[in-house]
Amino acid sequence: MSTALSNSLAGAAGAASSDISAAPLRIGLIGFGCVGQGVYDILQRLPGLVAEVRRIAVKDPTKPRSLPVSAFSFDANELLHDPELDVLVEAIDDAPEAFRLVSAALGQGRKVVTANKAMVAQHLPELLALQHEFGGTLLYEAAVCGSIPIIRTLDSYFGHEPLRSVSGIFNGSSNYVLTRMGDDGSEYGAALAQAQAQGFAETDPTLDMAAFDPRSKAVILAAHAYGVALRPEQILNLGIESISATDIAYAALSGQKIKVVAGLYLLPDNQLTVLVTPQFVSRTSPLYTVDDEFNGVVIDAEFAGTQFLRGRGAGGHPTGSAVLADVAALRGNYRYAYAKLAAPQLAYTTDLEIEIYLRTSNEVLLDQLGFTDITEEADEDGYIVGYVPLDTLLHHRDALRKAGAFAARTGNVRPATTQPADALALATAE
Ligand SMILES: NC(=O)c1ccc[n+]([C@@H]2O[C@H](COP(=O)([O-])OP(=O)(O)OC[C@H]3O[C@@H](n4cnc5c(N)ncnc54)[C@H](OP(=O)(O)O)[C@@H]3O)[C@@H](O)[C@H]2O)c1
């Protein structure tokens, strides 16, 4: 071995061993619910991570806890102003308060880890500006797909490679509900109650079931995977609140399952579109077998080809694992590169038509949606299959929810102004 090489290896080993012997990172944990307790529990089992929970803040002083009351602070501001803490982990279920806490911590140049996807999706530009101005770091791997390391994969590994699509099942609780309905024949309400009992559902189930939660995750991935900064309202999100056995049976007739698929798709002319809706998924898709509370992400990269990541998308330990992966990364001063956001090349478009299956008895809504190229229409079951302009769907999103309509896309998408023969070859990896 050459002297230079052995010296540099010795130097690297020295750096690593000095890191290992460094004092534990002192964590201030804000929130001790499903995620906060998961983080705490893993740290009790993994003392080698060289991090320890020094303080915990919660909200309700009357709630029974697994630790003595003296272990808690009931004012998160105390942790915010404690200079003895190296990292703040924010795991609360209140997005506006989470933003207040995280932005205040970043304003002090602190290192922060959050699991709050709604907060990151709504405030990413401000959070980036605060890090830039005050030198702090915010990591949020747990905010997207629980235990799956998708943000770091897209940000670091695929930071410079064009991606044809990034698509997947980003919400564990709606996937759990769909699995119970498909496999056990459960009614929607019973399946949702089961998801809540298992701790997979958000405090407000609308976030999961109306696909607001996977939409937030899609916003975050659009920034890392494509360098496109989106506001959540720009993305069509349709949920499963009105799904029925009729819809599950319709999918099964053609050997398919209904899954809530969040898809980010590169289009010709440097355009990107993002859709978060129920979709018919066939047996050939890697997403077909992603069941229960699991999440799955298919990355279709221009040169690397197709890759598939699958893992638990919710729950205390899987999400806690992602939080602690961020804490460990902070030891090495890791921060996201946002390489594609620094050199944006794509424009977001909704100027498309998508083929959907829609079940509704609301004739007015059917007229307003303006279906074309209808391939199926069954009066007795009240469904129709055809193309609808994406902008029209966005406009009528709330009306669809209010009317109790259920919509799922077939996977076919075409430019708004062309003929059927010009259908875009989208979603090939699904
Ligand atoms: N659950 C999952 O599987 C999962 C997965 C990925 C991401 N996430 C995200 O992780 C975050 C936490 O979710 P969770 O499921 O752990 O929620 P949770 O079980 O409802 O727990 C929320 C915790 O936050 C505390 N809290 C709320 N407001 C607070 C405040 N102002 N100051 C201090 N503590 C406060 C609550 O205190 P009390 O105990 O006093 O009520 C509770 O301990 C959310 O952003 C969620 O979207 C969750």
PDBQT file of the ligand as one rigid body, heavy atoms in Angstrom, charges set to zero:
ROOT
HETATM    1  N1  LIG A 501     -48.109   7.738  12.905  1.00  0.00    +0.000 N 
HETATM    2  C1  LIG A 501     -47.378   7.451  11.843  1.00  0.00    +0.000 C 
HETATM    3  O1  LIG A 501     -47.254   6.285  11.454  1.00  0.00    +0.000 OA
HETATM    4  C2  LIG A 501     -46.664   8.547  11.099  1.00  0.00    +0.000 A 
HETATM    5  C3  LIG A 501     -45.860   8.209   9.990  1.00  0.00    +0.000 A 
HETATM    6  C4  LIG A 501     -45.138   9.218   9.345  1.00  0.00    +0.000 A 
HETATM    7  C5  LIG A 501     -45.241  10.515   9.774  1.00  0.00    +0.000 A 
HETATM    8  N2  LIG A 501     -46.055  10.826  10.814  1.00  0.00    +0.000 N 
HETATM    9  C6  LIG A 501     -46.124  12.231  11.245  1.00  0.00    +0.000 C 
HETATM   10  O2  LIG A 501     -45.541  12.339  12.527  1.00  0.00    +0.000 OA
HETATM   11  C7  LIG A 501     -46.184  13.371  13.259  1.00  0.00    +0.000 C 
HETATM   12  C8  LIG A 501     -46.695  12.806  14.583  1.00  0.00    +0.000 C 
HETATM   13  O3  LIG A 501     -47.628  11.790  14.311  1.00  0.00    +0.000 OA
HETATM   14  P1  LIG A 501     -48.103  10.763  15.441  1.00  0.00    +0.000 P 
HETATM   15  O4  LIG A 501     -48.836   9.698  14.729  1.00  0.00    +0.000 OA
HETATM   16  O5  LIG A 501     -46.970  10.397  16.323  1.00  0.00    +0.000 OA
HETATM   17  O6  LIG A 501     -49.152  11.664  16.236  1.00  0.00    +0.000 OA
HETATM   18  P2  LIG A 501     -49.870  11.336  17.639  1.00  0.00    +0.000 P 
HETATM   19  O7  LIG A 501     -49.742   9.888  17.962  1.00  0.00    +0.000 OA
HETATM   20  O8  LIG A 501     -51.220  11.921  17.574  1.00  0.00    +0.000 OA
HETATM   21  O9  LIG A 501     -48.997  12.114  18.713  1.00  0.00    +0.000 OA
HETATM   22  C9  LIG A 501     -48.879  13.505  18.664  1.00  0.00    +0.000 C 
HETATM   23  C10 LIG A 501     -48.024  13.955  19.815  1.00  0.00    +0.000 C 
HETATM   24  O10 LIG A 501     -47.778  15.360  19.649  1.00  0.00    +0.000 OA
HETATM   25  C11 LIG A 501     -47.993  15.988  20.899  1.00  0.00    +0.000 C 
HETATM   26  N3  LIG A 501     -48.320  17.393  20.673  1.00  0.00    +0.000 N 
HETATM   27  C12 LIG A 501     -49.319  17.934  19.931  1.00  0.00    +0.000 A 
HETATM   28  N4  LIG A 501     -49.262  19.269  19.957  1.00  0.00    +0.000 NA
HETATM   29  C13 LIG A 501     -48.208  19.589  20.748  1.00  0.00    +0.000 A 
HETATM   30  C14 LIG A 501     -47.631  20.806  21.173  1.00  0.00    +0.000 A 
HETATM   31  N5  LIG A 501     -48.124  21.975  20.787  1.00  0.00    +0.000 N 
HETATM   32  N6  LIG A 501     -46.540  20.760  21.975  1.00  0.00    +0.000 NA
HETATM   33  C15 LIG A 501     -46.023  19.576  22.381  1.00  0.00    +0.000 A 
HETATM   34  N7  LIG A 501     -46.522  18.376  21.996  1.00  0.00    +0.000 NA
HETATM   35  C16 LIG A 501     -47.610  18.397  21.199  1.00  0.00    +0.000 A 
HETATM   36  C17 LIG A 501     -49.118  15.227  21.560  1.00  0.00    +0.000 C 
HETATM   37  O11 LIG A 501     -49.110  15.505  22.917  1.00  0.00    +0.000 OA
HETATM   38  P3  LIG A 501     -50.066  14.749  23.950  1.00  0.00    +0.000 P 
HETATM   39  O12 LIG A 501     -49.464  13.391  24.115  1.00  0.00    +0.000 OA
HETATM   40  O13 LIG A 501     -49.982  15.581  25.173  1.00  0.00    +0.000 OA
HETATM   41  O14 LIG A 501     -51.419  14.715  23.310  1.00  0.00    +0.000 OA
HETATM   42  C18 LIG A 501     -48.681  13.778  21.185  1.00  0.00    +0.000 C 
HETATM   43  O15 LIG A 501     -47.742  13.309  22.107  1.00  0.00    +0.000 OA
HETATM   44  C19 LIG A 501     -47.291  13.910  12.343  1.00  0.00    +0.000 C 
HETATM   45  O16 LIG A 501     -46.801  15.017  11.654  1.00  0.00    +0.000 OA
HETATM   46  C20 LIG A 501     -47.520  12.776  11.367  1.00  0.00    +0.000 C 
HETATM   47  O17 LIG A 501     -47.988  13.245  10.116  1.00  0.00    +0.000 OA
HETATM   48  C21 LIG A 501     -46.760   9.873  11.492  1.00  0.00    +0.000 A 
ENDROOT
TORSDOF 0
